[in-house]
Amino acid sequence: MEKAAPVFEEEMNRLRERIYEELQDAITNVQIINQNLAHLNEVGDDIVSITSIWVKFLRNTTN
């Protein structure tokens, strides 16, 4: 049974390391998603500005 303990410890450490690496990847991916969402919000704000200008133009040309 003495051999089982080191093998168990090695496997546990290997799994902990793998979990740590996967969590790091997950955090990186969440940061990328946040950046993409921020960019989409900026694009949306630009579209709102352009739409507002276009509506003003159309109102002025039809009156």
Backbone as CSV, one residue per row, in Angstrom:
resi,resn,N_x,N_y,N_z,CA_x,CA_y,CA_z,C_x,C_y,C_z
1,MET,0.816,-1.195,0.000,0.000,0.000,0.000,0.857,1.255,0.000
2,GLU,2.125,1.146,0.383,2.968,2.328,0.432,3.177,2.925,-0.949
3,LYS,3.148,2.094,-1.991,3.333,2.597,-3.346,2.113,3.370,-3.827
4,ALA,0.956,3.040,-3.299,-0.273,3.689,-3.750,-0.283,5.171,-3.383
5,ALA,0.239,5.508,-2.220,0.208,6.902,-1.772,0.985,7.829,-2.703
6,PRO,2.225,7.520,-3.085,2.936,8.415,-4.004,2.261,8.501,-5.374
7,VAL,1.738,7.382,-5.846,1.048,7.399,-7.141,-0.186,8.288,-7.053
8,PHE,-0.928,8.147,-5.962,-2.109,8.980,-5.749,-1.727,10.453,-5.692
9,GLU,-0.678,10.760,-4.947,-0.215,12.150,-4.818,0.200,12.713,-6.176
10,GLU,0.918,11.924,-6.955,1.345,12.379,-8.282,0.146,12.654,-9.180
11,GLU,-0.812,11.743,-9.145,-2.013,11.925,-9.975,-2.809,13.139,-9.508
12,MET,-2.922,13.308,-8.207,-3.646,14.454,-7.666,-2.956,15.757,-8.078
13,ASN,-1.644,15.797,-7.998,-0.899,16.990,-8.401,-1.035,17.256,-9.892
14,ARG,-1.008,16.190,-10.684,-1.174,16.341,-12.131,-2.558,16.910,-12.451
15,LEU,-3.569,16.384,-11.774,-4.931,16.871,-12.003,-5.091,18.318,-11.544
16,ARG,-4.488,18.661,-10.417,-4.550,20.048,-9.941,-3.902,20.998,-10.950
17,GLU,-2.768,20.587,-11.488,-2.074,21.414,-12.480,-2.934,21.576,-13.730
18,ARG,-3.541,20.505,-14.152,-4.398,20.578,-15.348,-5.608,21.473,-15.099
19,ILE,-6.219,21.345,-13.925,-7.353,22.207,-13.575,-6.911,23.661,-13.563
20,TYR,-5.756,23.936,-12.991,-5.226,25.300,-12.950,-5.045,25.851,-14.363
21,GLU,-4.458,25.052,-15.245,-4.243,25.495,-16.626,-5.566,25.755,-17.335
22,GLU,-6.537,24.878,-17.129,-7.840,25.052,-17.775,-8.555,26.293,-17.242
23,LEU,-8.429,26.555,-15.945,-9.031,27.763,-15.379,-8.360,29.017,-15.937
24,GLN,-7.057,28.970,-16.125,-6.346,30.098,-16.730,-6.864,30.343,-18.145
25,ASP,-7.053,29.268,-18.909,-7.606,29.399,-20.258,-9.008,29.987,-20.215
26,ALA,-9.817,29.539,-19.263,-11.180,30.052,-19.138,-11.168,31.545,-18.818
27,ILE,-10.289,31.958,-17.925,-10.187,33.379,-17.575,-9.768,34.195,-18.788
28,THR,-8.805,33.701,-19.539,-8.368,34.393,-20.753,-9.521,34.527,-21.737
29,ASN,-10.289,33.461,-21.911,-11.410,33.505,-22.847,-12.501,34.467,-22.390
30,VAL,-12.748,34.542,-21.088,-13.733,35.497,-20.568,-13.256,36.926,-20.814
31,GLN,-11.968,37.170,-20.655,-11.429,38.502,-20.927,-11.595,38.863,-22.401
32,ILE,-11.379,37.909,-23.287,-11.564,38.148,-24.722,-13.026,38.452,-25.018
33,ILE,-13.934,37.704,-24.405,-15.364,37.957,-24.600,-15.715,39.356,-24.117
34,ASN,-15.201,39.761,-22.962,-15.473,41.107,-22.446,-14.972,42.183,-23.401
35,GLN,-13.785,41.985,-23.977,-13.259,42.947,-24.945,-14.152,43.018,-26.177
36,ASN,-14.599,41.859,-26.656,-15.470,41.834,-27.829,-16.805,42.511,-27.545
37,LEU,-17.359,42.287,-26.356,-18.617,42.938,-25.995,-18.443,44.450,-25.890
38,ALA,-17.334,44.885,-25.346,-17.066,46.324,-25.265,-16.980,46.918,-26.663
39,HIS,-16.327,46.210,-27.573,-16.227,46.681,-28.954,-17.611,46.734,-29.603
40,LEU,-18.430,45.730,-29.370,-19.787,45.732,-29.921,-20.594,46.911,-29.387
41,ASN,-20.413,47.237,-28.114,-21.104,48.398,-27.549,-20.659,49.684,-28.232
42,GLU,-19.372,49.798,-28.516,-18.867,50.978,-29.218,-19.472,51.074,-30.613
43,VAL,-19.530,49.957,-31.315,-20.127,49.941,-32.652,-21.599,50.323,-32.563
44,GLY,-22.299,49.783,-31.571,-23.708,50.124,-31.378,-23.895,51.609,-31.123
45,ASP,-23.035,52.197,-30.313,-23.113,53.639,-30.054,-22.896,54.434,-31.332
46,ASP,-21.959,53.996,-32.166,-21.724,54.667,-33.447,-22.948,54.573,-34.345
47,ILE,-23.590,53.421,-34.363,-24.786,53.251,-35.193,-25.903,54.161,-34.704
48,VAL,-26.065,54.281,-33.396,-27.084,55.171,-32.841,-26.802,56.609,-33.264
49,SER,-25.550,57.030,-33.212,-25.190,58.390,-33.617,-25.492,58.621,-35.089
50,ILE,-25.122,57.677,-35.925,-25.363,57.807,-37.366,-26.858,57.831,-37.644
51,THR,-27.614,56.980,-36.966,-29.064,56.941,-37.157,-29.691,58.261,-36.756
52,SER,-29.241,58.827,-35.659,-29.775,60.111,-35.193,-29.521,61.211,-36.220
53,ILE,-28.322,61.245,-36.758,-27.993,62.250,-37.779,-28.845,62.030,-39.022
54,TRP,-29.022,60.795,-39.432,-29.813,60.469,-40.618,-31.273,60.877,-40.423
55,VAL,-31.824,60.630,-39.244,-33.211,61.024,-38.952,-33.348,62.538,-39.014
56,LYS,-32.410,63.270,-38.456,-32.455,64.738,-38.520,-32.395,65.214,-39.962
57,PHE,-31.540,64.607,-40.752,-31.430,64.968,-42.164,-32.751,64.726,-42.887
58,LEU,-33.338,63.572,-42.684,-34.603,63.252,-43.350,-35.717,64.194,-42.916
59,ARG,-35.773,64.527,-41.639,-36.804,65.461,-41.157,-36.617,66.837,-41.786
60,ASN,-35.375,67.281,-41.909,-35.118,68.595,-42.499,-35.428,68.616,-43.992
61,THR,-35.202,67.536,-44.685,-35.451,67.519,-46.131,-36.919,67.314,-46.463
62,THR,-37.703,66.773,-45.552,-39.123,66.544,-45.834,-39.998,67.674,-45.325
63,ASN,-39.467,68.589,-44.562,-40.280,69.714,-44.042,-40.147,70.932,-44.887
